[in-house]
Amino acid sequence: MSDLLGRLEDAGCNKTADKVMTILLDCNPKQGSQCEKASLIGDKMRKFEKG
């Protein structure tokens, strides 16, 4: 994930990188585990898609 955030920042997409980081912070970082706050993440993703 750090590669994705780095690429977004390198491309000048700092606002998008911030939104992605906020979404990632709300999820459990363990690989293969489900996000404990699925509804919160869903709401943030919908806002992210709208721009």
C-alpha positions as CSV (number, residue, x, y, z in Angstrom):
1,M,0.0,0.0,0.0
2,S,2.9,2.4,0.7
3,D,3.8,2.0,-3.0
4,L,0.3,3.1,-4.1
5,L,0.4,6.1,-1.7
6,G,3.9,7.1,-2.9
7,R,2.8,6.9,-6.5
8,L,-0.2,9.1,-5.8
9,E,1.9,11.7,-4.1
10,D,4.6,11.6,-6.8
11,A,1.8,12.2,-9.4
12,G,0.7,15.3,-7.4
13,C,-2.5,13.6,-6.2
14,N,-2.0,14.5,-2.5
15,K,-5.7,14.9,-1.8
16,T,-6.4,11.5,-3.2
17,A,-3.5,10.0,-1.3
18,D,-4.9,11.5,1.9
19,K,-8.4,10.1,1.3
20,V,-6.9,6.6,0.6
21,M,-4.8,6.8,3.7
22,T,-7.9,7.8,5.8
23,I,-9.7,4.8,4.5
24,L,-6.8,2.4,5.1
25,L,-6.4,3.7,8.7
26,D,-10.0,2.5,9.5
27,C,-9.3,-1.0,8.4
28,N,-7.5,-3.8,10.2
29,P,-4.0,-4.0,8.8
30,K,-3.7,-7.8,9.0
31,Q,-3.5,-9.4,5.6
32,G,-6.7,-11.4,4.7
33,S,-8.7,-10.0,7.7
34,Q,-11.9,-8.2,7.1
35,C,-12.4,-4.6,8.0
36,E,-14.2,-4.3,11.3
37,K,-15.8,-1.0,10.3
38,A,-17.3,-2.1,7.0
39,S,-20.2,0.4,6.9
40,L,-17.9,3.3,7.8
41,I,-15.5,2.3,5.0
42,G,-18.4,1.9,2.6
43,D,-19.5,5.4,3.3
44,K,-16.0,6.8,2.8
45,M,-15.6,4.9,-0.5
46,R,-18.9,6.3,-1.8
47,K,-17.8,9.8,-0.9
48,F,-14.4,9.1,-2.5
49,E,-16.0,7.9,-5.8
50,K,-18.2,11.0,-6.0
51,G,-15.1,13.2,-5.8
